[in-house]
Amino acid sequence: MILGILLIGFAPAIPLFFFVYFLIQKSHRNWKLAVGAAVAMGILTSGVFARVLDLHLYSGVLFS
């Protein structure tokens, strides 16, 4: 997660982390939940932090 944030930034790293985490836990969860959680966290991250709180999220080494 930390390496992902450093390389690609907060906005893509958080949904990617949730997606991979839910896929790793596939004995308890399925891929639909993984996609749903990733989309929800992406919307929540960009919506709350970037738009509502008007905070600049780190965009990572690759995108800056």
N, C-alpha and C positions, 0 to 999 in steps of 0.2 A: 504494500500500500504506500509506504513512504517513498520507495523508489519510483513508483508510478506517479506520485504527486510531483516529485522532483523532475521527472522526465517529461510527462505530458500535461501536468497541471491538475488542479482540483476538479474542474468540471468533467473531464473525461475519466479521470482515475477513480473517482468514487463510484459511479455506475459500473465501471469495469470490475472493480473490486467486488461489489455485490453480486454481479453476474458470475464471476469465477468462484466466489465463495459458495453460492447456492448450487453451482454445478458440482463442486467437490463434495458437497453434502447430499448428493443425489439419492442416497439410500433413504433419506427422510423427506426429500423434496424433489420436484420435477423441474424440467426445463422451462415450463410455462411460468412457474413461480420465479425462477431465476430472471427471466426476461422482464416480468412485471416488476420485480423489486429493483432491477437496474433502471428501468424507465422511471419508476416512481422516485428513486433517489436522484436521478439526473434532473428531473423536474423540480424536486424539492431543493436540491443544491443550487441550481441556477435561479430558481424562483425566489427563494428566501434570502440567500446571501447576496446575490448579484442585484436583484431588482428591488426587493422590499427593504433590505438593510443598506442598499447602495454601497456595498463593499467590493473592492477589486480583488478577485480571486487570482491567485498565482497561476500563470499560464504555462509554466514548465519551461525547461531548457529547449526542448524541440520546437515550441511554438512562439518563442519570444524573439 
